[in-house]
């Protein structure tokens, strides 16, 4: 059983250690990290899952971005500790945080990820939305949180200028 709650400053080291464990060295060199540099997380959507021993089993973060002047959420990273993979914890983190994003008024969310995995959460390829290079355009995915929210949204993904840390 896991308890989900908003990530706090006290969680930072454990969450970063989880991301280091789950992702390849050099993860911070990815283009998505350039969009996160200097930006404040969307704190209410950044969740930590702790098991009954209070150990971090998973975490998810969100960042504000702009595409062609339109605001969007950038989901990621999301990670589950190897000892808890296959238990549905990643799906729980994604579903719970997307629900919260919708309830707090966000219209659209995007990510760079595996289409078959994220497709089950309603994500599909975003044509005309460009992540900074080098990013495979086939992996740039989005989901409407409000019907039609991605319609007509085109351009380069940039840091949200109103989201300084």
C-alpha positions as CSV (number, residue, x, y, z in Angstrom):
1,X,0.0,0.0,0.0
2,X,1.3,3.5,-0.9
3,X,0.4,6.9,0.4
4,X,0.6,9.6,-2.2
5,X,1.2,13.2,-1.2
6,X,2.6,16.4,-2.6
7,X,6.4,16.4,-2.8
8,X,8.1,18.7,-0.2
9,X,11.6,20.1,0.2
10,X,12.3,17.3,2.6
11,X,11.7,14.8,-0.1
12,X,14.1,16.3,-2.6
13,X,17.2,14.1,-1.9
14,X,15.2,10.9,-1.9
15,X,13.4,11.7,-5.1
16,X,16.6,12.8,-6.8
17,X,18.2,9.5,-5.7
18,X,15.2,7.6,-7.2
19,X,15.6,9.4,-10.5
20,X,19.4,8.7,-10.5
21,X,18.6,5.0,-9.9
22,X,15.9,4.7,-12.5
23,X,17.4,6.8,-15.4
24,X,20.7,6.6,-17.3
25,X,23.7,8.7,-16.2
26,X,23.5,12.1,-18.0
27,X,19.7,12.3,-17.6
28,X,20.0,16.0,-16.9
29,X,21.6,16.6,-20.3
30,X,18.2,15.8,-22.0
31,X,16.4,18.6,-23.8
32,X,13.5,18.4,-21.3
33,X,15.8,19.3,-18.5
34,X,16.7,22.6,-20.3
35,X,13.1,23.5,-20.0
36,X,13.1,22.8,-16.3
37,X,16.2,24.8,-15.5
38,X,15.3,27.9,-13.5
39,X,11.6,27.0,-13.5
40,X,9.6,26.3,-10.4
41,X,7.8,22.9,-10.4
42,X,4.0,22.9,-10.5
43,X,4.1,21.9,-6.8
44,X,0.5,20.6,-6.2
45,X,1.0,18.1,-9.1
46,X,4.4,16.8,-8.0
47,X,3.7,13.6,-6.0
48,X,5.7,11.2,-3.9
49,X,4.5,7.7,-3.2
50,X,5.7,6.2,0.1
51,X,5.2,2.6,1.2
52,X,4.3,1.4,4.7
53,X,7.9,1.8,5.8
54,X,7.9,5.4,4.6
55,X,10.4,4.6,1.8
56,X,10.0,6.4,-1.5
57,X,8.5,4.0,-4.0
58,X,7.8,6.4,-6.8
59,X,7.6,10.1,-7.8
60,X,6.3,12.3,-10.5
61,X,6.9,16.0,-11.4
62,X,5.4,18.6,-13.6
63,X,6.7,21.8,-15.1
64,X,5.0,24.8,-16.8
65,X,5.9,25.4,-20.5
66,X,4.6,27.4,-23.4
67,X,4.0,26.4,-27.0
68,X,3.1,29.2,-29.4
69,X,2.0,31.4,-26.4
70,X,-0.2,28.6,-24.9
71,X,0.4,27.2,-21.5
72,X,0.9,23.5,-21.0
73,X,2.2,21.1,-18.4
74,X,5.4,19.1,-19.1
75,X,5.1,15.8,-17.3
76,X,8.3,14.3,-16.1
77,X,10.2,12.7,-14.8
78,X,8.1,9.9,-13.4
79,X,9.9,6.9,-11.8
80,X,9.1,3.8,-9.7
81,X,11.7,2.1,-7.6
82,X,12.8,-1.2,-9.2
83,X,11.5,-3.1,-6.2
84,X,8.0,-1.8,-6.9
85,X,7.9,-1.9,-10.7
86,X,5.1,-3.9,-12.2
87,X,2.8,-3.1,-9.2
88,X,0.8,-0.3,-11.0
89,X,2.5,2.5,-9.0
90,X,3.5,4.4,-12.1
91,X,0.0,4.2,-13.4
92,X,-1.4,5.4,-10.1
93,X,1.0,8.4,-10.0
94,X,0.1,9.4,-13.6
95,X,-3.6,9.0,-13.2
96,X,-3.8,10.7,-9.8
97,X,-1.7,13.7,-11.0
98,X,-3.5,14.1,-14.3
99,X,-6.8,14.1,-12.4
100,X,-5.4,16.8,-10.0
101,X,-4.1,18.8,-13.0
102,X,-7.6,18.8,-14.6
103,X,-9.3,19.7,-11.3
104,X,-6.9,22.7,-10.9
105,X,-7.7,24.2,-14.3
106,X,-4.9,23.0,-16.6
107,X,-6.0,22.5,-20.1
108,X,-3.2,20.4,-21.7
109,X,-0.3,18.2,-20.7
110,X,2.7,16.9,-22.7
111,X,5.7,14.7,-22.3
112,X,8.5,13.0,-24.1
113,X,8.0,9.2,-23.8
114,X,7.1,5.8,-25.0
115,X,3.9,6.0,-27.1
116,X,2.6,2.5,-26.2
117,X,3.0,3.1,-22.5
118,X,1.6,6.6,-22.3
119,X,-1.1,5.9,-24.9
120,X,-3.0,4.0,-22.3
121,X,-3.4,7.3,-20.4
122,X,-4.8,9.1,-23.4
123,X,-1.5,10.5,-24.8
124,X,-0.9,10.7,-28.5
125,X,1.7,12.2,-30.8
126,X,1.7,16.0,-31.0
127,X,2.2,17.1,-34.6
128,X,3.6,20.6,-34.9
129,X,4.9,20.7,-31.4
130,X,8.7,20.8,-31.3
131,X,10.8,20.0,-28.3
132,X,14.4,21.4,-28.3
133,X,16.8,19.1,-30.0
134,X,17.8,16.3,-29.9
135,X,14.3,14.9,-29.3
136,X,12.6,12.3,-31.4
137,X,9.4,13.9,-32.6
138,X,7.6,10.5,-32.5
139,X,8.1,10.6,-28.7
140,X,6.5,14.1,-28.2
141,X,3.1,13.2,-26.8
142,X,0.2,15.2,-25.5
143,X,-3.2,14.8,-23.9
144,X,-6.2,17.2,-23.6
145,X,-7.4,17.8,-20.1
146,X,-10.1,20.0,-21.6
147,X,-11.6,18.7,-24.8
148,X,-9.9,20.2,-27.9
149,X,-7.1,21.9,-25.8
150,X,-4.3,20.9,-28.2
151,X,-6.3,21.9,-31.3
152,X,-4.3,24.5,-33.2
153,X,-1.4,24.6,-30.7
154,X,1.9,24.6,-32.7
155,X,5.4,25.8,-32.2
156,X,8.5,25.2,-30.2
157,X,8.2,24.2,-26.5
158,X,9.8,26.9,-24.3
159,X,10.1,27.6,-20.7
160,X,7.2,29.5,-19.2
161,X,8.6,33.0,-18.6
162,X,6.2,33.4,-15.7
163,X,7.5,30.3,-13.9
164,X,10.8,31.4,-12.4
165,X,12.0,29.7,-9.2
